[in-house]
Amino acid sequence: MRYLADLHIHSKFSRATSRDMTLDHLACWAAAKGLQLLATGDFTHPEWLFLMKAKLEPDGNGFFRLRSLTPPEDSRLRPFAAAAPAVRFLLSTEISFIYSKQGKVRKIHLLLFAPDLEAVDKINARLGAVGNLRSDGRPILGMDVKLFVKIVADVCPSAVVVPCHIWTPWFSLFGANSGFDAIEDCFEEMTPRLFAVETGLSSDPAMNWRLSALDRFALISNSDAHSPSRIGREANLFDTDFSYKGLVDALRSKDPAKFLSTIEFFPEEGKYHFDGHRKCGVVLSPRESIQCRNLCPRCGKKLTIGVAHRVEELADREEGVRPPGRVPYRNLIPLNEIVAEAVGKTADCRSVWDATFRFLHEFGNELRVLTEVPVEELRRLQPEEVATGIERMRRGRVRIEPGHDGEYGRIRLFGDEAAGDGTCDGQLRLF
């Protein structure tokens, strides 16, 4: 079965998340986005787990389905309520680890997938003895991640540990401020237990292909969404048995016949792609930062070193190298962002979402609109400029002011600044 999966989101119990991050809302939004599988997120949080047990039931394949659906109050979302019960959920959580190792404070985030609620209860019992799981949907534990992998292997061997957004500066495996230069330095003898890593919004697969140490891992991409409208902004396309085992086997094998492709942000749009100092309005490429000795040219303080710089530091391959058997990808821009630029408004204003939903209602879901529906068909709806923006995105005719120091990059599809042409590496027709 071919299906699209977003394997990393958060619930309403995580910091800085929307109240609408509920299972009913998420299922409707997943249908609107074109997702068939969605992570639950935050299964370590007692209140969220209570709601999960009340709302979800096993589907018999390691995934879960809604027992019943409460229709959304938003009338624009209601047309997707009919398809929402077909969405399945994967038991998942993200955990933050802050600890000292090799004379340095480390801050690493890990994803965890579990096959059933019994495993979740056992894992939570072990972790609850280490830290406060109730404090946040993404709890902070003061243990070495190597010990965490050992605990998971002992409690539930079929559970899966995945390092999150591995390049971001502050909380990741290779982060410039708190990470490591090699996977083995972090996980030591437990490294063989890992077989997938998450690339994060500020990098794409081509950037990760430059590091030969990552060849043995499946490169997954997920939204890390904190609000329902952002799920699916990065996702993974599989063609395998629609089950927990099928998903894990596809990731472990890295078989391109089973793990077909990923959907990506343009990495420049990510919050940490380039180096910078947001307070000073400074944005620098890696080469420019090196010339400044990684110091802000305005205030003299240390720059926040971004993903592109960190990749350059650790890469042992030149740009453009594609190792054999790697999964292809496609860069997309969320539809509401395209609509916003087409009409000259902000991406989250009501009129932009009204126009976005017109396209979703007419053509089925966001992924179809962005990748499949012919441009001539899209032009039937107003504003017509949206179709032009989608056409330019598909052709790679974009201009991006790179994100830096926690600030998202800005994409331009219209005007002289977006007049360049060219197809981005990795683009393909998904359907």
NULOVEX-128439 format. One record per residue (C-alpha): residue number from 1; x, y, z. Coordinates in nm, 4 decimals, padded with zeros to 6 digits. Example, Ala and Ser with C-alpha at 12.3 -4.5 7.8 and 13.67 -1.06 7.14 Angstrom:
num,px,py,pz
1,01.2300,-00.4500,00.7800
2,01.3670,-00.1060,00.7140
This chain:
num,px,py,pz
1,00.0000,00.0000,00.0000
2,00.1222,00.3475,-00.0858
3,00.0825,00.5973,00.1967
4,00.2153,00.9313,00.3177
5,00.3324,00.9556,00.6796
6,00.4261,01.2406,00.9127
7,00.6060,01.0727,01.2017
8,00.6863,01.3683,01.4303
9,00.4315,01.6092,01.5793
10,00.3328,01.7373,01.9247
11,00.0144,01.7455,02.1313
12,-00.1479,02.0398,02.3052
13,00.0493,01.9461,02.6167
14,00.3828,02.0525,02.4681
15,00.5176,02.4040,02.5085
16,00.4147,02.6607,02.2462
17,00.1548,02.4366,02.0822
18,-00.1994,02.5043,01.9679
19,-00.4994,02.3997,02.1763
20,-00.6290,02.2408,01.8564
21,-00.3600,01.9709,01.8664
22,-00.6245,01.7122,01.9532
23,-00.6763,01.3752,01.7894
24,-01.0051,01.4757,01.6213
25,-00.8581,01.7929,01.4750
26,-00.5404,01.6175,01.3717
27,-00.7303,01.3454,01.1859
28,-00.9310,01.6048,00.9889
29,-00.6206,01.8054,00.9064
30,-00.4373,01.4892,00.8021
31,-00.7179,01.4207,00.5525
32,-00.6950,01.7789,00.4275
33,-00.3193,01.7453,00.3828
34,-00.3275,01.4043,00.2128
35,-00.1696,01.2069,00.4979
36,-00.2695,00.8494,00.5747
37,-00.0455,00.7994,00.8813
38,00.0216,01.0528,01.1550
39,00.2271,01.0364,01.4738
40,00.0414,01.0835,01.8021
41,00.3317,01.2678,01.9635
42,00.3888,01.3057,02.3377
43,00.2893,00.9593,02.4616
44,00.5091,01.0167,02.7674
45,00.2677,01.2833,02.8965
46,00.0113,01.1266,03.1368
47,-00.2852,01.3438,03.0345
48,-00.2223,01.3021,02.6613
49,-00.1801,00.9277,02.7063
50,-00.5113,00.9161,02.8960
51,-00.6829,01.0897,02.6027
52,-00.5090,00.8612,02.3539
53,-00.6361,00.5523,02.5344
54,-00.9880,00.6974,02.5424
55,-00.9972,00.8088,02.1781
56,-00.7875,00.5471,01.9963
57,-00.8194,00.1740,01.9457
58,-00.5765,-00.0753,01.7892
59,-00.6162,-00.1301,01.4173
60,-00.4643,-00.4789,01.4395
61,-00.1441,-00.3827,01.2591
62,00.0477,-00.1787,01.5173
63,-00.1295,00.1439,01.4159
64,-00.4330,00.3010,01.5836
65,-00.7615,00.4509,01.4651
66,-01.0179,00.6846,01.6175
67,-01.3029,00.5159,01.8050
68,-01.5303,00.8022,01.6982
69,-01.4861,01.1455,01.5485
70,-01.6184,01.4701,01.6915
71,-01.6842,01.6946,01.3887
72,-01.4745,02.0122,01.3874
73,-01.6338,02.3458,01.4686
74,-01.4557,02.5113,01.1767
75,-01.6957,02.4773,00.8831
76,-01.4030,02.4902,00.6375
77,-01.2601,02.1730,00.7925
78,-01.5872,01.9769,00.8116
79,-01.5752,01.8420,00.4521
80,-01.2690,01.6392,00.5567
81,-01.4467,01.4747,00.8499
82,-01.5710,01.1973,00.6207
83,-01.2143,01.0958,00.5303
84,-01.0677,01.1525,00.8784
85,-01.1625,00.8092,01.0222
86,-00.9366,00.6468,00.7611
87,-00.6318,00.8218,00.9101
88,-00.4168,00.5989,01.1274
89,-00.1925,00.6969,01.4181
90,00.1551,00.5803,01.5165
91,00.2425,00.5846,01.8878
92,00.5302,00.8298,01.9179
93,00.6989,01.0840,02.1407
94,00.9936,01.3228,02.1429
95,01.2226,01.3469,02.4457
96,01.4841,01.6096,02.5284
97,01.8072,01.4959,02.6945
98,02.0392,01.7423,02.8681
99,02.3522,01.5934,03.0215
100,02.7288,01.6286,03.0391
101,02.9638,01.4142,02.8329
102,03.3274,01.4514,02.7305
103,03.3519,01.7756,02.9263
104,03.0617,01.9470,02.7452
105,02.6908,01.9960,02.8056
106,02.4931,01.7948,02.5489
107,02.1371,01.8661,02.4409
108,01.9927,01.5920,02.2206
109,01.6365,01.5296,02.1062
110,01.5205,01.1788,02.0189
111,01.2033,01.0402,01.8611
112,01.0594,00.7145,01.9894
113,00.8068,00.4909,01.8079
114,00.6245,00.2138,01.9950
115,00.4186,-00.0790,01.8623
116,00.1486,-00.0924,02.1320
117,00.0191,00.0711,02.4482
118,00.1663,-00.2006,02.6702
119,00.5126,-00.1009,02.5517
120,00.4277,00.2668,02.6094
121,00.3261,00.1959,02.9682
122,00.6468,00.0042,03.0364
123,00.8664,00.2734,02.8830
124,00.6874,00.5483,03.0744
125,00.7273,00.3585,03.4010
126,01.1034,00.3374,03.3509
127,01.1396,00.6982,03.2413
128,00.9116,00.8268,03.5175
129,01.1698,00.7068,03.7690
130,01.4296,00.9282,03.5982
131,01.2431,01.2563,03.5417
132,00.9108,01.4399,03.5523
133,00.7040,01.3270,03.2547
134,00.4126,01.5507,03.3506
135,00.6064,01.8764,03.3129
136,00.5809,01.8941,02.9350
137,00.4696,01.6935,02.6336
138,00.8363,01.6802,02.5392
139,00.9951,01.5995,02.8761
140,01.3543,01.6825,02.9674
141,01.5628,01.3978,03.1102
142,01.9125,01.4246,03.2504
143,02.0433,01.0912,03.1258
144,02.2953,00.9956,02.8609
145,02.1095,00.9044,02.5413
146,02.3182,00.5861,02.5242
147,02.1517,00.4703,02.8471
148,01.8110,00.5637,02.7095
149,01.8637,00.3445,02.4022
150,01.9635,00.0600,02.6364
151,01.6434,00.1041,02.8375
152,01.4272,00.1003,02.5256
153,01.6064,-00.2077,02.3902
154,01.5479,-00.3841,02.7227
155,01.1823,-00.2841,02.7688
156,01.0638,-00.3133,02.4078
157,01.3111,-00.4394,02.1450
158,01.0701,-00.3538,01.8627
159,01.0505,00.0147,01.9622
160,01.2443,00.2513,01.7352
161,01.4731,00.5373,01.8402
162,01.5403,00.8142,01.5861
163,01.7646,01.1190,01.6447
164,01.5565,01.4307,01.5692
165,01.6400,01.7252,01.3392
166,02.0038,01.6188,01.3605
167,02.1649,01.9458,01.2467
168,01.9864,02.2218,01.4400
169,02.2257,02.4239,01.6594
170,02.0780,02.3854,02.0057
171,01.9184,02.0425,02.0511
172,02.0489,01.7771,01.8131
173,02.2993,01.5054,01.7386
174,02.5277,01.7241,01.5242
175,02.4220,02.0632,01.6634
176,02.6956,02.3265,01.6616
177,02.6296,02.4264,02.0223
178,02.5667,02.0994,02.2025
179,02.6107,01.8061,01.9647
180,02.8809,01.5630,01.8552
181,03.1017,01.5295,01.5483
182,03.0358,01.1558,01.5117
183,02.7351,00.9346,01.5853
184,02.9511,00.6836,01.7713
185,03.0722,00.9561,02.0100
186,02.7117,01.0046,02.1146
187,02.5647,00.6527,02.1206
188,02.8837,00.4443,02.1556
189,02.8110,00.0701,02.1558
190,02.4353,00.1353,02.1118
191,02.4872,00.2947,01.7682
192,02.3940,-00.0298,01.5825
193,02.0453,-00.0033,01.7371
194,01.9792,00.3029,01.5194
195,01.8797,00.2810,01.1536
196,01.7063,00.6144,01.0796
197,01.7697,00.9832,01.1453
198,01.5507,01.2895,01.0919
199,01.7014,01.5559,00.8665
200,01.4997,01.8504,01.0040
201,01.3433,02.1490,00.8286
202,01.6735,02.3320,00.7732
203,01.8399,02.0537,00.5746
204,01.7344,01.8310,00.2871
205,01.8606,01.4848,00.1862
206,02.1192,01.6214,-00.0585
207,02.2898,01.8066,00.2252
208,02.2945,01.4876,00.4335
209,02.4321,01.2820,00.1432
210,02.7543,01.4793,00.1812
211,02.8291,01.2899,00.5045
212,02.9250,00.9295,00.4277
213,02.8664,00.8334,00.7922
214,02.4923,00.8741,00.7236
215,02.4832,00.6273,00.4331
216,02.3770,00.3459,00.6663
217,02.0695,00.5374,00.7894
218,01.7283,00.6041,00.6393
219,01.6774,00.9810,00.6135
220,01.3253,01.0678,00.7257
221,01.1530,01.4068,00.7118
222,00.8670,01.5194,00.9351
223,00.6800,01.8362,01.0230
224,00.7571,01.8601,01.3980
225,00.4266,02.0467,01.3941
226,00.3000,02.2498,01.6897
227,-00.0301,02.3393,01.5207
228,-00.2602,02.1263,01.3023
229,-00.2211,02.3381,00.9900
230,00.1529,02.2630,00.9823
231,00.1368,01.8851,00.9788
232,00.2627,01.7305,00.6567
233,00.4910,02.0211,00.5656
234,00.7565,01.7491,00.5580
235,00.6582,01.3845,00.5213
236,00.7580,01.0383,00.3951
237,00.6066,00.8348,00.1124
238,00.6050,00.4560,00.1535
239,00.4871,00.1652,-00.0584
240,00.4864,-00.1248,00.1832
241,00.2618,-00.3195,00.4167
242,00.0463,-00.0683,00.6049
243,00.1563,-00.1765,00.9505
244,00.4072,-00.0939,01.2215
245,00.6234,-00.3839,01.1078
246,00.5978,-00.2770,00.7434
247,00.6996,00.0776,00.8304
248,00.9955,-00.0343,01.0414
249,01.1111,-00.2838,00.7773
250,01.0993,-00.0131,00.5081
251,01.3143,00.2168,00.7220
252,01.5553,-00.0549,00.8314
253,01.6090,-00.1862,00.4789
254,01.6208,00.1592,00.3128
255,01.4745,-00.0204,00.0116
256,01.3788,00.2523,-00.2421
257,01.1003,00.0247,-00.3643
258,00.9403,00.0510,-00.0175
259,01.0583,00.3910,00.1061
260,00.9794,00.5904,-00.2062
261,01.0593,00.9532,-00.1313
262,01.0338,01.2429,00.1110
263,00.8586,01.5776,00.0927
264,01.0813,01.8623,00.2050
265,01.0785,02.2284,00.2882
266,01.3169,02.4229,00.0761
267,01.5909,02.3956,00.3425
268,01.6708,02.7666,00.3162
269,01.3251,02.8302,00.4631
270,01.4203,02.6492,00.7846
271,01.4893,02.8537,01.0976
272,01.8548,02.7578,01.1209
273,01.9782,02.7171,00.7640
274,02.2328,03.0009,00.7558
275,02.4432,03.1542,01.0320
276,02.3248,03.4721,01.1919
277,02.2451,03.7000,01.4800
278,01.8766,03.7842,01.4779
279,01.8964,04.0796,01.7188
280,02.1473,04.2508,01.4919
281,01.9747,04.1579,01.1663
282,02.2864,03.9720,01.0499
283,02.2582,03.6748,00.8106
284,02.5758,03.5114,00.6789
285,02.6704,03.2169,00.4629
286,02.9226,02.9704,00.6102
287,03.2032,03.1259,00.4080
288,03.1152,03.4772,00.5278
289,03.0994,03.3570,00.8890
290,03.4439,03.2033,00.8653
291,03.5784,03.5330,00.7350
292,03.4263,03.6978,01.0448
293,03.5725,03.4267,01.2720
294,03.2116,03.3236,01.3515
295,03.1531,03.6545,01.5314
296,02.8730,03.8999,01.4609
297,03.0201,04.1906,01.2609
298,02.7869,04.4342,01.4422
299,02.8055,04.3418,01.8108
300,03.1074,04.1105,01.8166
301,02.9239,03.8269,01.9936
302,02.9272,03.4669,01.8732
303,02.6982,03.3926,01.5793
304,02.4417,03.1147,01.5900
305,02.6046,02.8651,01.3560
306,02.3458,02.7215,01.1205
307,02.2887,02.3899,00.9498
308,02.4646,02.4703,00.6215
309,02.7805,02.5666,00.8125
310,02.7705,02.2549,01.0294
311,02.7201,02.0292,00.7264
312,03.0196,02.1946,00.5618
313,03.2314,02.1258,00.8701
314,03.1524,01.7539,00.8853
315,03.1048,01.6712,00.5153
316,03.3507,01.4369,00.3456
317,03.1871,01.4689,00.0018
318,03.1435,01.7568,-00.2395
319,02.8034,01.9072,-00.3144
320,02.5997,01.7222,-00.5753
321,02.7198,01.3704,-00.4877
322,02.4343,01.1208,-00.4659
323,02.5257,00.7842,-00.3100
324,02.3690,00.4769,-00.4756
325,02.0247,00.3726,-00.3582
326,01.9372,00.6943,-00.1815
327,01.5697,00.7861,-00.1528
328,01.4709,01.0821,-00.3771
329,01.2860,01.3879,-00.2531
330,01.0838,01.6878,-00.3610
331,01.0894,02.0428,-00.2237
332,00.7442,02.1941,-00.1708
333,00.6015,02.5142,-00.0246
334,00.2883,02.4942,00.1969
335,-00.0185,02.6012,00.0017
336,-00.1231,02.8769,00.2417
337,00.2215,03.0369,00.1991
338,00.1793,03.0355,-00.1799
339,-00.1680,03.1868,-00.1471
340,-00.0363,03.4501,00.0953
341,00.2299,03.5681,-00.1447
342,-00.0130,03.5616,-00.4356
343,-00.2513,03.8003,-00.2557
344,00.0086,03.9988,-00.0621
345,-00.1073,03.9015,00.2883
346,00.0282,03.7026,00.5810
347,00.0104,03.3229,00.5629
348,-00.2159,03.2818,00.8664
349,-00.4776,03.5501,00.8033
350,-00.8376,03.4335,00.7587
351,-00.8780,03.5385,00.3963
352,-00.5669,03.3423,00.2997
353,-00.6999,03.0310,00.4693
354,-01.0419,03.0823,00.3062
355,-00.8729,03.0819,-00.0349
356,-00.6543,02.7854,00.0617
357,-00.9585,02.5804,00.1592
358,-01.1262,02.6606,-00.1725
359,-00.8445,02.4754,-00.3475
360,-00.8528,02.1890,-00.0953
361,-01.2290,02.1431,-00.1285
362,-01.2135,02.1510,-00.5072
363,-00.9171,01.9170,-00.5584
364,-00.9221,01.6861,-00.2544
365,-00.6147,01.7604,-00.0445
366,-00.3049,01.9797,-00.0286
367,-00.0593,01.7264,-00.1659
368,-00.2706,01.6797,-00.4805
369,-00.2890,02.0557,-00.5297
370,00.0854,02.1028,-00.4925
371,00.2056,01.8062,-00.6967
372,-00.0598,01.6532,-00.9182
373,-00.3420,01.8793,-01.0353
374,-00.2640,02.0325,-01.3777
375,-00.1947,02.4048,-01.3657
376,-00.4736,02.4665,-01.6177
377,-00.7197,02.3109,-01.3728
378,-00.5829,02.5193,-01.0834
379,-00.6412,02.8371,-01.2859
380,-01.0163,02.7782,-01.2676
381,-01.0114,02.9033,-00.9086
382,-00.9395,03.2517,-00.7833
383,-00.6977,03.4028,-00.7162
384,-00.5445,03.2844,-01.0443
385,-00.1976,03.3890,-00.9242
386,-00.1980,03.0854,-00.6938
387,-00.1746,02.8561,-00.9965
388,00.1172,03.0624,-01.1253
389,00.2931,03.0315,-00.7903
390,00.2438,02.6539,-00.7834
391,00.3747,02.6244,-01.1382
392,00.6865,02.8205,-01.0437
393,00.7393,02.6105,-00.7322
394,00.7168,02.2885,-00.9368
395,00.9813,02.4256,-01.1737
396,01.2054,02.5437,-00.8912
397,01.1631,02.9116,-00.9815
398,01.1977,03.0415,-00.6271
399,01.4107,03.2938,-00.4465
400,01.4696,03.2481,-00.0740
401,01.6105,03.4706,00.1967
402,01.7646,03.1993,00.4186
403,01.6402,03.1408,00.7714
404,01.8816,03.2042,01.0582
405,01.9054,03.2127,01.4374
406,01.5489,03.0876,01.4948
407,01.3826,03.2934,01.2204
408,01.2204,03.1216,00.9216
409,01.3467,03.2067,00.5749
410,01.1294,03.3994,00.3293
411,01.0350,03.2511,-00.0079
412,00.9576,03.4614,-00.3138
413,00.7633,03.3251,-00.6112
414,00.6533,03.6528,-00.7680
415,00.8235,03.9675,-00.8956
416,01.1679,04.0249,-01.0398
417,01.3363,03.8634,-00.7410
418,01.1814,03.5274,-00.8372
419,01.2513,03.5482,-01.2079
420,01.5245,03.2864,-01.2037
421,01.4539,02.9457,-01.3479
422,01.5781,02.5964,-01.2737
423,01.4679,02.2702,-01.1243
424,01.5761,02.1907,-00.7695
425,01.7822,01.8765,-00.7127
426,01.5740,01.5756,-00.6255
427,01.2441,01.6903,-00.7698
428,01.0225,01.4154,-00.9064
429,00.6585,01.3466,-00.9742
430,00.5269,01.1574,-00.6746
431,00.1967,01.0298,-00.8070
